[in-house]
């Protein structure tokens, strides 16, 4: 039967339109420098869309941006996809050769570049094959750059040339909206594409799950929101979209500076943020953290496991934290450490045990654990297998890479590359990335569980567990440990701490690393651009020391 009536398309415009209707005078504040009302912001969005036409950008072409978390980035998150173009959020923390690869692979026709990244782009300009124009951005009012780039425009001058009169075109919800690239630790980065429908469904699910259920983030309309996940990383988890719909006040931090972030959290009484664990770690262990009132603050954590040490330290400062498990390809939401109704009256110590779990699925999400033959594994808290997921927002396209896309969607489930188990209450616990899993004597060791236990030893600032070769068992765990400033501890101290955990049944005794080679003290634990621990770097460091 032919459809009758208007077929409403689920695009990002829905969030923009509702926010303008509900809270036209709400404020978007950028650092201590600028602020705009929603209406003023909307005018700038329309000027930016008009600028794309002025630059000759055609719908469907890719436009890239290298920028901090500014008002300009938020403008682009609306203007470029709603113009009908593909918004490539360039990962500014990649190596120059990877940045060049991503720009060429995306076939960006225009690059928007913050002045801080101008030297980077100038250094690779001869490699860029598709870029026709460059738009330079700066916080300086009298910015007059000297550059070797051709066909250069200045952002504010470009907007000033354009009318605020613009009507967004009618586009399909299946139009490509955003493109971001994975870190590419084992080869070239992969371009992950999301359509308007993907982004819409993801934002609605996250908004409902965080907003409707008690005992969690409780993110509501009219609150104060500060994004602390870079806007280049999976659209800042899609939260800027529905925050506008909810009429929230935005505090945009620009380049992350811990001292200033703490000040703004306190002064602006920020209710909600999302970030990787390394950012929260940096803030709550900051020497001045206790000078500020952070008791309003709820934080969703991703990028790496939220461990008990970090969750408890945050709670000491009045900060409620919640683990969020996901990956770039899932936009990124998969599961979260959500309390169920029967958990709401538990003491905080017990609630934290749930907050730090990988968790239960977001609304509309399905997750299961399967064996190598794709048989479902029981929810017994012991049966470890491969984690697979289905959602209405998972990517269905690695850009220009159909074979890798088919591999990702083997058996019509998105294959995460993670291993874990589901307990009797239905909570997922990730135990490892496949590539980081340790099999000792034919049995699996959960490095994430072991890391959580080690991190609760008071002198330890941060730790990571890697596998090291062993003649008898094939592989044994090694605890890589960074101590808090001024603290001391020995391998024997850490081992004794773990033996207490084993005696309480919290870890298996045979998981405990062996003396002396199972303990490796380092100045700092290395992380990648999204806060994930670089265990490949730790393995190299360990190998160098034990040559």
C-alpha positions as CSV (number, residue, x, y, z in Angstrom):
1,X,0.0,0.0,0.0
2,X,1.3,3.5,-0.9
3,X,1.9,5.7,2.1
4,X,-0.4,8.6,2.6
5,X,0.4,11.9,4.3
6,X,3.6,13.6,5.1
7,X,6.5,11.3,6.0
8,X,8.2,13.1,8.9
9,X,12.0,12.7,8.7
10,X,14.0,12.2,11.9
11,X,16.8,14.7,11.4
12,X,18.8,16.9,13.7
13,X,16.5,19.8,12.9
14,X,13.9,18.5,15.4
15,X,16.2,19.2,18.3
16,X,17.1,22.7,17.1
17,X,13.5,23.7,16.4
18,X,12.2,22.6,19.8
19,X,15.0,24.3,21.7
20,X,14.3,27.6,19.9
21,X,10.6,27.3,20.7
22,X,11.0,26.3,24.3
23,X,14.0,28.4,25.5
24,X,14.8,31.1,22.9
25,X,16.6,33.3,25.4
26,X,18.6,30.6,27.1
27,X,22.4,31.1,27.0
28,X,25.3,29.4,25.4
29,X,28.5,30.6,27.1
30,X,32.0,30.1,25.8
31,X,34.6,30.3,28.5
32,X,34.6,33.8,30.1
33,X,34.7,35.4,26.7
34,X,31.4,35.2,24.8
35,X,27.8,34.3,25.2
36,X,24.9,34.0,22.9
37,X,21.2,33.4,23.3
38,X,19.7,30.4,21.5
39,X,18.2,32.9,19.0
40,X,21.5,34.5,18.4
41,X,23.1,31.1,18.1
42,X,20.5,30.1,15.5
43,X,21.2,33.2,13.4
44,X,24.9,32.2,13.3
45,X,24.0,28.7,12.4
46,X,22.0,30.0,9.4
47,X,24.9,32.3,8.4
48,X,27.2,29.3,8.5
49,X,24.9,27.3,6.2
50,X,24.8,30.2,3.8
51,X,28.6,30.3,4.0
52,X,28.8,26.7,2.7
53,X,26.8,27.7,-0.4
54,X,29.0,30.8,-0.8
55,X,32.1,28.5,-0.7
56,X,30.5,26.3,-3.4
57,X,29.9,23.2,-1.1
58,X,27.4,20.8,-2.6
59,X,25.0,18.7,-0.5
60,X,26.7,15.3,0.1
61,X,30.2,16.7,0.0
62,X,32.3,16.4,3.2
63,X,33.4,19.4,5.2
64,X,36.0,19.0,7.9
65,X,36.7,20.9,11.1
66,X,39.7,21.0,13.5
67,X,38.6,22.9,16.6
68,X,38.4,22.9,20.4
69,X,35.0,22.7,22.2
70,X,33.8,26.2,21.2
71,X,30.6,28.0,20.1
72,X,31.8,27.6,16.5
73,X,32.0,23.8,16.8
74,X,28.4,23.8,18.1
75,X,27.3,26.0,15.2
76,X,28.9,23.6,12.8
77,X,27.2,20.5,14.4
78,X,23.9,22.0,13.2
79,X,24.8,23.9,10.1
80,X,26.8,21.4,8.1
81,X,24.6,18.3,8.5
82,X,21.4,20.3,8.0
83,X,22.8,21.8,4.8
84,X,22.9,18.3,3.6
85,X,26.7,17.9,3.8
86,X,28.8,15.3,5.6
87,X,30.4,16.8,8.7
88,X,33.9,15.3,9.3
89,X,34.9,16.0,12.9
90,X,38.7,15.8,12.5
91,X,40.5,14.1,15.4
92,X,43.1,16.8,16.3
93,X,45.1,14.4,18.5
94,X,46.0,12.0,15.7
95,X,49.5,12.0,14.2
96,X,50.0,14.4,11.2
97,X,50.1,11.5,8.7
98,X,46.8,10.1,10.1
99,X,45.2,13.5,9.9
100,X,46.2,13.8,6.3
101,X,44.9,10.3,5.6
102,X,41.5,11.0,7.2
103,X,41.0,14.3,5.3
104,X,41.9,12.7,2.0
105,X,39.8,9.6,2.7
106,X,36.8,11.7,3.7
107,X,37.4,13.8,0.5
108,X,36.9,17.1,2.5
109,X,36.3,20.0,0.2
110,X,36.5,22.7,2.9
111,X,38.5,22.7,6.1
112,X,37.6,24.8,9.1
113,X,40.8,25.2,11.2
114,X,41.4,26.8,14.6
115,X,44.6,28.8,14.6
116,X,46.2,26.4,17.1
117,X,46.1,23.7,14.3
118,X,47.2,26.0,11.5
119,X,50.9,24.8,11.7
120,X,49.6,21.1,11.5
121,X,47.6,21.8,8.4
122,X,50.3,23.8,6.8
123,X,52.8,21.0,7.4
124,X,50.6,18.5,5.4
125,X,48.9,20.8,2.9
126,X,50.9,19.3,0.0
127,X,49.3,15.9,0.8
128,X,45.7,17.2,0.8
129,X,44.1,16.3,-2.5
130,X,40.5,17.5,-2.3
131,X,40.5,20.6,-0.1
132,X,39.4,23.7,-2.1
133,X,39.2,26.3,0.7
134,X,40.3,26.8,4.2
135,X,38.4,28.8,6.9
136,X,40.5,29.9,9.8
137,X,39.1,30.4,13.3
138,X,40.4,32.3,16.3
139,X,39.1,33.8,19.5
140,X,41.1,37.0,18.7
141,X,39.0,39.9,17.4
142,X,41.9,41.3,15.3
143,X,43.1,37.9,13.9
144,X,45.1,38.4,10.8
145,X,47.0,35.2,10.1
146,X,50.1,34.8,7.9
147,X,49.8,31.5,6.2
148,X,51.0,29.5,3.2
149,X,47.6,28.0,2.7
150,X,45.7,28.9,-0.5
151,X,42.1,30.2,-0.8
152,X,41.8,31.3,2.9
153,X,38.8,32.8,4.6
154,X,38.3,34.0,8.2
155,X,35.4,32.5,10.0
156,X,33.8,35.7,11.5
157,X,34.4,37.7,8.3
158,X,32.7,34.9,6.3
159,X,29.7,34.8,8.6
160,X,29.4,38.6,8.5
161,X,29.0,38.4,4.7
162,X,26.0,36.1,5.0
163,X,22.3,36.7,5.6
164,X,20.6,35.2,8.6
165,X,17.7,34.4,6.2
166,X,18.1,30.7,5.4
167,X,15.7,27.8,5.1
168,X,17.1,24.4,5.8
169,X,16.4,22.0,2.9
170,X,14.1,19.0,3.3
171,X,16.5,16.0,3.6
172,X,16.0,12.3,4.2
173,X,16.6,11.0,7.6
174,X,19.0,8.5,5.9
175,X,21.3,11.3,4.7
176,X,24.8,10.9,5.9
177,X,25.3,13.5,8.7
178,X,28.6,12.9,10.5
179,X,31.9,11.2,9.9
180,X,34.5,10.5,12.6
181,X,37.6,8.2,12.5
182,X,38.7,5.5,14.8
183,X,42.2,5.7,16.3
184,X,43.8,3.3,13.8
185,X,46.2,1.7,16.3
186,X,46.5,-1.4,13.9
187,X,46.5,0.3,10.5
188,X,44.8,3.2,8.9
189,X,41.9,4.8,10.8
190,X,38.4,3.7,9.8
191,X,35.7,6.3,8.9
192,X,32.5,5.8,10.9
193,X,29.4,7.3,9.3
194,X,26.2,8.2,11.1
195,X,23.0,9.3,9.4
196,X,20.5,11.8,10.7
197,X,18.3,8.9,11.8
198,X,21.1,7.3,13.7
199,X,21.9,10.5,15.5
200,X,18.3,11.2,16.3
201,X,17.5,7.8,17.7
202,X,20.8,7.8,19.8
203,X,20.0,11.2,21.2
204,X,16.4,10.3,22.1
205,X,17.5,7.1,23.8
206,X,20.3,8.8,25.8
207,X,18.0,11.7,26.7
208,X,15.3,9.3,28.0
209,X,17.6,6.9,29.8
210,X,19.5,9.6,31.6
211,X,16.5,11.8,32.2
212,X,13.6,9.4,33.2
213,X,15.1,7.0,35.7
214,X,15.9,7.9,39.3
215,X,19.2,7.3,41.0
216,X,21.3,8.1,38.0
217,X,22.3,11.2,36.0
218,X,18.7,12.7,36.2
219,X,19.6,15.1,33.4
220,X,16.6,17.4,33.0
221,X,15.4,20.5,31.1
222,X,16.8,23.9,32.1
223,X,19.9,22.4,33.8
224,X,23.5,23.6,33.3
225,X,25.5,21.5,30.9
226,X,29.3,21.4,30.3
227,X,30.5,18.9,27.6
228,X,33.9,17.5,28.5
229,X,34.1,14.9,25.8
230,X,35.7,16.5,22.7
231,X,33.2,17.5,20.1
232,X,35.3,15.7,17.5
233,X,34.7,12.4,19.3
234,X,31.4,10.8,18.3
235,X,29.6,14.1,18.3
236,X,30.3,14.6,22.0
237,X,28.2,11.5,22.5
238,X,25.2,13.3,20.9
239,X,24.5,15.2,24.2
240,X,24.7,18.7,22.6
241,X,21.7,17.8,20.4
242,X,19.2,17.0,23.1
243,X,20.6,19.5,25.6
244,X,19.5,22.2,23.2
245,X,16.0,20.6,22.9
246,X,15.9,20.7,26.7
247,X,16.7,24.3,26.9
248,X,19.9,23.8,28.9
249,X,22.5,26.4,29.6
250,X,25.8,25.5,27.8
251,X,29.2,26.2,29.3
252,X,31.7,25.5,26.5
253,X,35.2,25.1,27.9
254,X,37.2,25.4,24.7
255,X,40.6,23.9,25.2
256,X,40.5,21.8,28.4
257,X,42.4,23.5,31.3
258,X,41.8,21.8,34.7
259,X,42.0,25.0,36.8
260,X,39.5,26.8,34.7
261,X,37.1,23.8,34.4
262,X,37.0,23.5,38.2
263,X,36.3,27.2,38.5
264,X,33.5,27.1,35.9
265,X,31.9,23.9,37.5
266,X,31.7,25.8,40.8
267,X,30.7,29.2,39.5
268,X,28.1,28.1,37.0
269,X,26.8,25.3,39.3
270,X,27.1,22.8,36.4
271,X,24.6,19.9,36.8
272,X,25.9,17.5,34.1
273,X,28.9,16.6,32.1
274,X,30.2,13.5,30.2
275,X,33.9,12.8,29.8
276,X,36.5,10.0,29.7
277,X,37.9,8.7,33.0
278,X,41.2,10.5,32.5
279,X,39.6,13.9,32.6
280,X,37.6,13.2,35.7
281,X,40.8,11.7,37.3
282,X,42.7,14.9,36.5
283,X,40.0,17.0,38.1
284,X,39.1,15.1,41.3
285,X,42.8,14.5,42.2
286,X,43.7,18.1,41.4
287,X,45.4,19.8,44.4
288,X,42.7,22.5,44.5
289,X,39.7,20.2,43.9
290,X,38.4,20.5,47.5
291,X,38.3,24.3,47.3
292,X,35.3,24.1,45.0
293,X,31.7,23.0,45.6
294,X,31.1,20.3,43.0
295,X,28.1,18.7,44.8
296,X,25.7,19.6,41.9
297,X,27.7,17.7,39.4
298,X,26.6,14.4,37.8
299,X,29.1,12.8,35.3
300,X,28.7,10.0,32.7
301,X,32.1,8.3,32.1
302,X,33.4,6.4,29.1
303,X,36.6,5.8,27.2
304,X,38.0,3.4,29.8
305,X,36.5,1.6,32.8
306,X,35.3,3.6,35.7
307,X,36.9,1.9,38.7
308,X,35.9,2.0,42.3
309,X,38.8,4.2,43.4
310,X,37.8,7.0,41.0
311,X,34.0,6.7,41.8
312,X,34.6,6.8,45.5
313,X,37.0,9.8,45.2
314,X,34.4,11.6,43.2
315,X,31.7,10.9,45.7
316,X,33.9,12.3,48.5
317,X,33.6,15.6,46.6
318,X,29.8,15.1,46.1
319,X,30.1,14.1,42.5
320,X,27.8,11.3,41.2
321,X,29.4,9.1,38.5
322,X,28.1,6.5,36.2
323,X,29.9,4.1,33.9
324,X,28.9,4.2,30.2
325,X,30.2,1.5,27.9
326,X,30.3,2.0,24.2
327,X,32.5,2.5,21.1
328,X,32.8,4.8,18.2
329,X,30.7,2.5,16.0
330,X,27.8,2.5,18.4
331,X,27.6,6.3,18.5
332,X,28.8,5.4,21.3
333,X,26.0,4.2,23.7
334,X,25.6,0.5,24.4
335,X,25.2,0.0,28.2
336,X,25.4,2.0,31.4
337,X,25.7,1.4,35.1
338,X,22.1,2.1,35.8
339,X,20.4,1.4,39.2
340,X,17.2,-0.7,39.1
341,X,14.3,0.0,41.4
342,X,15.4,-2.4,44.1
343,X,18.8,-0.7,44.3
344,X,17.6,2.8,45.1
345,X,17.7,2.4,48.9
346,X,21.1,0.8,49.0
347,X,23.9,2.6,50.8
348,X,26.2,4.5,48.5
349,X,29.0,1.9,48.8
350,X,26.7,-0.7,47.3
351,X,25.3,1.7,44.7
352,X,28.8,2.3,43.5
353,X,29.1,-1.4,42.7
354,X,26.4,-0.9,40.2
355,X,27.5,2.5,38.9
356,X,30.9,1.1,37.9
357,X,29.5,-2.0,36.0
358,X,29.5,-1.9,32.2
359,X,25.8,-2.1,32.9
360,X,22.4,-2.7,31.3
361,X,21.4,-1.6,27.8
362,X,20.1,1.9,27.1
363,X,16.5,2.3,26.0
364,X,16.0,0.5,22.6
365,X,19.4,-1.2,22.8
366,X,20.1,-5.0,22.8
367,X,23.3,-6.6,24.0
368,X,24.3,-10.2,24.4
369,X,27.4,-12.4,25.0
370,X,28.1,-15.3,22.7
371,X,30.7,-18.0,22.2
372,X,32.9,-18.4,19.1
373,X,30.1,-20.3,17.4
374,X,27.7,-17.4,18.1
375,X,25.7,-19.4,20.7
376,X,24.2,-17.3,23.5
377,X,26.0,-17.7,26.8
378,X,24.1,-18.0,30.2
379,X,23.7,-15.0,32.5
380,X,25.6,-16.6,35.3
381,X,28.4,-14.0,35.9
382,X,31.0,-16.5,34.9
383,X,30.6,-17.4,31.2
384,X,32.9,-15.1,29.3
385,X,32.4,-14.6,25.6
386,X,32.2,-12.1,22.8
387,X,30.0,-9.0,23.3
388,X,27.6,-8.2,20.4
389,X,25.0,-5.4,20.1
390,X,22.0,-4.2,18.1
391,X,20.6,-0.7,18.4
392,X,18.7,1.7,16.1
393,X,21.8,3.9,15.9
394,X,24.8,1.7,15.3
395,X,26.8,2.6,12.2
396,X,26.0,0.7,9.1
397,X,29.0,2.1,7.2
398,X,32.7,2.2,7.4
399,X,33.2,5.0,4.8
400,X,34.4,3.5,1.5
401,X,35.1,0.1,3.2
402,X,32.2,-2.4,2.6
403,X,34.3,-5.5,3.4
404,X,35.2,-4.1,6.9
405,X,31.6,-3.1,7.4
406,X,30.4,-6.7,6.6
407,X,33.0,-8.0,9.1
408,X,31.7,-5.6,11.7
409,X,28.2,-6.9,11.2
410,X,29.0,-10.6,11.1
411,X,25.8,-12.6,11.9
412,X,23.8,-9.4,11.7
413,X,25.0,-8.2,15.1
414,X,27.6,-5.5,15.6
415,X,30.7,-7.3,16.8
416,X,32.4,-5.1,19.4
417,X,35.7,-6.9,19.7
418,X,35.2,-6.9,23.5
419,X,34.8,-9.9,25.8
420,X,32.8,-10.1,29.0
421,X,29.9,-11.8,30.8
422,X,26.4,-11.0,31.9
423,X,25.4,-11.6,35.5
424,X,22.2,-13.0,37.0
425,X,20.7,-9.5,37.3
426,X,21.3,-8.8,33.6
427,X,24.3,-6.5,34.0
428,X,27.1,-6.7,31.5
429,X,30.7,-6.7,32.7
430,X,33.4,-6.1,30.1
431,X,36.5,-8.1,31.2
432,X,38.8,-7.2,28.3
433,X,39.4,-6.1,24.7
434,X,40.1,-9.3,22.7
435,X,43.6,-8.0,21.9
436,X,44.3,-7.4,25.6
437,X,42.8,-10.6,27.1
438,X,45.2,-12.8,29.2
439,X,44.9,-16.6,29.0
440,X,47.1,-18.2,31.6
441,X,47.3,-22.0,31.7
442,X,44.2,-22.2,29.4
443,X,42.1,-20.0,31.7
444,X,41.0,-16.4,31.2
445,X,42.1,-13.6,33.6
446,X,39.9,-10.5,33.8
447,X,42.4,-7.6,33.6
448,X,39.7,-5.0,34.3
449,X,38.6,-6.8,37.5
450,X,42.3,-7.1,38.5
451,X,42.9,-3.4,37.7
452,X,39.9,-2.4,39.8
453,X,41.3,-4.3,42.8
454,X,44.8,-2.9,42.4
455,X,43.5,0.7,42.1
456,X,41.9,0.4,45.6
457,X,45.4,0.3,47.2
458,X,45.7,3.8,48.6
459,X,49.2,4.7,47.4
460,X,48.3,3.9,43.8
461,X,47.2,6.7,41.4
462,X,46.5,4.5,38.4
463,X,47.3,1.0,37.1
464,X,46.9,-1.3,34.1
465,X,47.4,-5.0,33.7
466,X,49.1,-6.5,30.7
467,X,50.0,-10.1,29.7
468,X,53.7,-11.1,29.8
469,X,55.2,-14.4,28.4
470,X,55.6,-17.3,30.8
471,X,57.4,-20.6,30.1
472,X,55.0,-22.6,32.3
473,X,51.6,-20.9,31.9
474,X,52.1,-19.3,28.4
475,X,51.1,-16.0,29.9
476,X,50.9,-14.3,33.3
477,X,49.6,-10.9,34.4
478,X,51.8,-7.9,35.1
479,X,50.6,-4.9,37.0
480,X,51.8,-1.6,35.6
481,X,51.6,0.9,38.5
482,X,51.8,4.7,38.8
483,X,52.0,5.9,42.4
484,X,50.4,9.1,43.8
485,X,52.9,12.0,44.3
486,X,54.8,11.5,47.5
487,X,53.6,7.9,48.0
488,X,55.8,4.8,48.2
489,X,54.9,1.1,47.8
490,X,56.7,-2.1,46.8
491,X,55.7,-5.0,44.7
492,X,55.3,-7.0,48.0
493,X,52.9,-4.3,49.3
494,X,50.7,-4.6,46.2
495,X,50.7,-8.4,46.3
496,X,49.7,-8.4,50.0
497,X,46.8,-6.0,49.1
498,X,45.6,-8.4,46.4
499,X,45.9,-11.4,48.7
500,X,43.4,-9.8,50.9
501,X,41.0,-9.4,48.0
502,X,41.5,-13.1,47.1
503,X,40.8,-14.1,50.7
504,X,37.5,-12.2,50.5
505,X,36.6,-14.0,47.2
506,X,36.7,-10.8,45.2
507,X,39.4,-12.1,42.8
508,X,40.9,-15.5,42.0
509,X,44.1,-16.2,44.0
510,X,45.9,-17.4,40.8
511,X,45.2,-14.1,39.1
512,X,47.6,-12.4,41.5
513,X,50.8,-11.3,39.6
514,X,54.0,-13.1,40.5
515,X,57.0,-11.6,42.2
516,X,59.2,-10.1,41.0
517,X,58.4,-9.7,37.3
518,X,54.6,-9.2,37.7
519,X,55.0,-5.7,39.0
520,X,56.2,-2.8,36.9
521,X,56.3,0.7,38.4
522,X,56.1,3.6,35.9
523,X,56.0,7.4,36.2
524,X,52.6,7.6,34.4
525,X,50.2,5.3,32.6
526,X,50.0,6.2,28.9
527,X,46.6,7.0,27.3
528,X,45.3,7.7,23.8
529,X,43.2,10.7,22.7
530,X,40.0,9.3,24.1
531,X,41.5,8.3,27.5
532,X,42.0,4.6,26.8
533,X,45.1,3.1,28.3
534,X,47.7,2.2,25.7
535,X,48.5,-1.3,26.7
536,X,50.6,-1.8,23.6
537,X,52.9,1.0,24.8
538,X,53.1,-0.5,28.2
539,X,54.0,-3.9,26.7
540,X,56.8,-2.1,24.7
541,X,58.0,-0.4,27.9
542,X,58.1,-3.7,29.8
543,X,59.9,-5.4,27.0
544,X,62.6,-2.7,26.9
545,X,63.2,-3.0,30.6
546,X,63.4,-6.8,30.6
547,X,65.7,-7.2,27.5
